[in-house]
Amino acid sequence: MRWLVTGAGGLLGHDLCAALAEAGETDVVAATRAQLDITDPAAVRAAIDGDRFVLNAAAWTDVDGAETAEEAATAINGHAVRHLASPRLIHISTDYVFDGRATTPYASDAPPSPVNAYGRGKALGERLALEAGGSVVRTAWLYGAHGPNFVRTMLRLAAERDTVDVVDDQTGPPTWSWALARQVVALARSGARPGVHHGTAAGSTTWFGLARAVFEQAGLDPARVRPTTSDRFPRPARRPAYSVLSHDSWAATDVAPLSDWRPMLTEALPTLPR
């Protein structure tokens, strides 16, 4: 297979390229944001070069910034997907397409109901990918070795502060980007029918619970992490309070759902820069 990875300089993009190499794929174009503007249809056509399978990890990721720059964010997260869309596309999306009011895991066919500009743009991107016969993989609470993320932030703050206050009223599935990358590559190589899948770890916790687990597994005192509520940290963009996603759709593929978040974190921590 011939491949194009967009957003190759980002958190997940790095790992997608590494997972393709691990799988023995050698014809891979790894396009960073500086190398490929996915809002430019001519540039995208040239990069796809006819028949490359596209793993689209390019995104506007500044959730709060999207509130005041929704048109620019949606140009990347939504409209640009039209240029990439085909049956040979896997588009990476997010739990933010949901409102977070559920109390049980969101099914893969649950209708999107975003509550912020970032989520609205991502929901549009999903629709364009699916209309063209492509697939969507939603993820949530992603962390890894490349780029800023919550787990790396906790490790940094542990070295800087005696205590850390972390919200305990948002629930989700902490997901290692490397595990997700391997799953996405396996899905692309499986020949599974197009559709929506949820690429998240099994189980769930709160940000507070995750922070305590990070401290504990790093050999630090988890009591240094103190619970608080979201209203103590007001943000321009509303966050979903519940981001747990069902893994129901994987049963129709030859690809396994991801493992529980706790052993995943144990495996991931030694790979993360401190």
C-alpha positions in Angstrom: 0.0 0.0 0.0 1.0 3.6 -0.6 0.3 6.0 2.3 -0.1 9.7 3.2 0.0 10.7 6.8 -1.2 14.3 7.4 -0.4 16.1 10.6 2.8 13.9 10.8 4.5 16.4 13.1 1.8 16.1 15.8 1.2 13.8 18.8 -0.6 11.1 16.9 1.0 11.7 13.5 4.4 10.8 14.8 3.2 7.5 16.1 1.2 6.7 12.9 4.4 7.0 10.9 6.2 4.8 13.4 3.4 2.2 13.4 3.4 2.1 9.6 7.2 1.4 9.7 6.6 -1.3 12.3 4.1 -2.9 10.0 6.6 -3.0 7.2 5.1 -0.2 5.1 7.8 1.7 3.3 6.0 3.9 0.7 4.9 6.5 3.2 4.6 10.3 2.7 4.7 11.9 6.2 3.4 15.5 5.7 3.7 18.0 8.6 1.6 21.1 8.7 4.4 23.1 7.2 4.8 20.6 4.3 1.1 20.2 3.5 -1.8 22.7 3.9 -4.8 20.4 3.8 -7.0 23.4 3.0 -5.3 23.7 -0.4 -7.0 21.2 -2.8 -4.2 21.3 -5.4 -1.6 20.6 -2.8 -3.6 17.7 -1.4 -4.2 16.2 -4.8 -0.4 16.3 -5.5 0.3 14.7 -2.1 -2.2 11.9 -2.5 -0.7 11.2 -5.9 -3.5 9.2 -7.2 -4.1 6.3 -4.8 -2.4 6.8 -1.5 -4.3 5.6 1.6 -4.7 8.7 3.8 -4.5 8.8 7.6 -5.7 12.3 8.4 -4.2 13.4 11.8 -4.0 17.0 10.7 -6.2 19.2 12.9 -6.8 22.6 14.6 -6.3 21.4 18.2 -6.6 24.7 20.1 -10.1 24.0 21.5 -10.4 27.4 23.3 -8.9 29.3 20.4 -11.6 27.9 18.1 -14.2 29.8 20.0 -13.0 33.1 18.6 -11.7 31.7 15.3 -14.4 29.2 14.4 -14.1 29.8 10.6 -10.4 29.2 10.6 -10.7 26.1 12.8 -13.6 24.7 10.7 -11.6 25.3 7.5 -9.0 22.7 8.8 -11.2 20.4 10.9 -14.2 20.4 8.6 -14.1 21.7 5.1 -10.5 20.5 4.3 -11.6 16.9 4.8 -13.5 17.2 1.5 -10.2 17.4 -0.3 -8.9 14.2 1.4 -12.2 12.3 1.4 -12.4 9.0 -0.4 -12.9 5.3 0.5 -9.1 5.3 1.2 -9.4 7.8 4.1 -9.3 7.2 7.8 -10.1 10.6 9.4 -9.2 11.0 13.1 -11.9 12.7 15.1 -12.8 13.3 18.8 -15.2 12.8 21.7 -15.9 16.5 21.4 -18.5 15.8 18.7 -20.7 14.8 21.7 -22.3 17.0 24.3 -21.0 15.0 27.3 -24.5 14.6 28.9 -24.6 10.8 28.6 -24.2 8.4 31.5 -23.3 5.3 29.4 -20.7 5.0 26.7 -21.6 6.7 23.4 -22.3 4.2 20.6 -20.4 4.6 17.3 -23.7 5.5 15.6 -24.8 8.0 18.2 -25.7 11.3 16.5 -23.2 14.1 17.0 -24.2 16.9 19.3 -21.2 19.2 19.8 -21.3 22.0 22.3 -18.3 24.1 21.1 -16.7 25.4 17.9 -14.0 22.8 17.8 -16.6 20.0 18.1 -18.8 21.5 15.4 -15.8 21.6 13.0 -14.8 18.0 13.7 -18.4 16.9 13.3 -18.5 18.4 9.8 -15.2 16.7 9.0 -16.7 13.4 10.0 -19.7 13.9 7.8 -17.6 14.7 4.7 -15.4 11.7 5.3 -18.3 9.3 5.6 -20.2 10.8 2.7 -17.2 9.9 0.5 -17.1 6.3 1.8 -14.2 6.9 4.2 -13.9 5.9 7.8 -13.7 7.8 11.0 -11.8 6.9 14.2 -12.8 9.0 17.2 -10.4 9.2 20.2 -10.3 11.0 23.5 -8.0 12.1 26.3 -4.9 11.3 24.1 -1.4 11.4 25.5 2.0 10.3 24.2 5.6 11.1 23.7 5.2 13.9 21.2 3.8 17.3 21.9 2.0 18.6 25.0 -0.6 16.5 26.8 -2.1 16.0 30.2 0.1 13.1 31.3 3.3 14.9 30.4 2.0 18.0 32.1 1.4 16.1 35.3 5.0 14.7 35.2 6.3 18.2 34.8 4.2 19.7 37.5 5.2 16.9 39.9 8.8 18.2 39.6 7.7 21.9 40.1 5.0 21.9 42.8 4.3 20.3 46.1 0.6 19.8 45.2 -1.5 19.9 42.1 -5.3 20.6 41.9 -7.1 18.6 39.2 -10.7 18.5 38.2 -12.7 15.5 39.3 -16.0 16.2 37.5 -15.0 15.2 33.9 -14.9 11.5 33.0 -13.1 9.9 30.1 -10.8 7.2 28.8 -7.0 8.1 28.9 -5.6 6.8 25.6 -2.0 6.3 24.6 -1.3 7.6 21.1 1.1 4.7 20.3 -1.6 2.2 21.0 -4.1 4.1 19.0 -1.7 4.5 16.0 -1.2 0.7 15.9 -4.9 0.2 15.9 -5.5 2.7 13.1 -2.9 1.1 10.9 -4.3 -2.3 11.6 -7.8 -1.0 10.6 -6.5 0.4 7.4 -4.7 -2.8 6.5 -7.6 -5.0 7.5 -9.9 -4.1 4.5 -12.8 -3.5 6.9 -15.9 -1.8 5.6 -16.0 2.0 6.0 -17.6 3.3 9.2 -17.1 4.9 12.5 -15.0 3.4 15.2 -13.9 4.5 18.7 -10.2 4.4 19.3 -10.0 4.8 23.0 -8.8 2.8 26.0 -11.2 0.6 27.8 -12.5 1.8 31.2 -12.6 5.4 32.4 -11.6 7.7 35.1 -11.6 11.4 35.9 -8.7 13.8 35.2 -8.1 13.7 39.0 -8.0 9.9 38.9 -5.6 9.9 36.0 -3.3 12.4 37.7 -3.2 10.3 40.8 -2.4 7.2 38.7 0.4 9.1 37.0 1.9 10.1 40.3 1.5 6.6 41.8 3.1 4.8 38.8 5.9 7.4 38.7 6.8 6.5 42.3 5.4 9.7 43.7 2.8 10.3 46.5 -0.6 10.4 44.8 -1.9 12.4 47.8 -0.1 15.4 46.3 -3.0 15.5 43.8 -6.0 17.2 45.1 -9.6 17.1 43.6 -11.3 20.2 42.5 -14.2 21.2 40.1 -14.3 22.6 36.6 -15.7 25.9 37.7 -12.4 26.6 39.4 -10.8 26.7 35.9 -13.1 28.6 33.6 -12.3 28.1 29.9 -13.7 29.8 26.8 -14.9 26.5 25.3 -17.3 24.2 27.2 -15.9 20.7 27.8 -17.9 17.5 27.7 -18.4 16.1 31.2 -18.6 12.5 30.0 -16.4 11.3 27.2 -16.6 7.6 27.4 -17.0 5.9 24.0 -18.4 2.4 23.2 -16.2 -0.1 21.3 -19.2 -1.9 19.8 -18.2 -1.4 16.2 -14.8 -3.3 16.4 -16.7 -6.6 16.6 -17.5 -6.2 12.9 -13.7 -6.0 12.0 -10.6 -8.1 12.5 -9.2 -5.4 14.8 -9.3 -5.7 18.6 -10.4 -2.8 20.7 -7.8 -1.2 22.9 -6.9 -2.5 26.4 -7.8 -0.9 29.7 -6.3 2.5 30.4 -4.4 1.5 33.6 -2.1 -1.2 32.1 -1.8 1.0 29.0 -0.5 3.9 31.2 1.9 1.5 32.9 3.4 0.6 29.5 3.4 4.1 28.2 5.0 6.0 31.1 8.6 4.8 30.5 8.4 6.1 26.9 7.4 9.6 27.8 10.0 12.4 28.1 10.2 13.9 31.6 
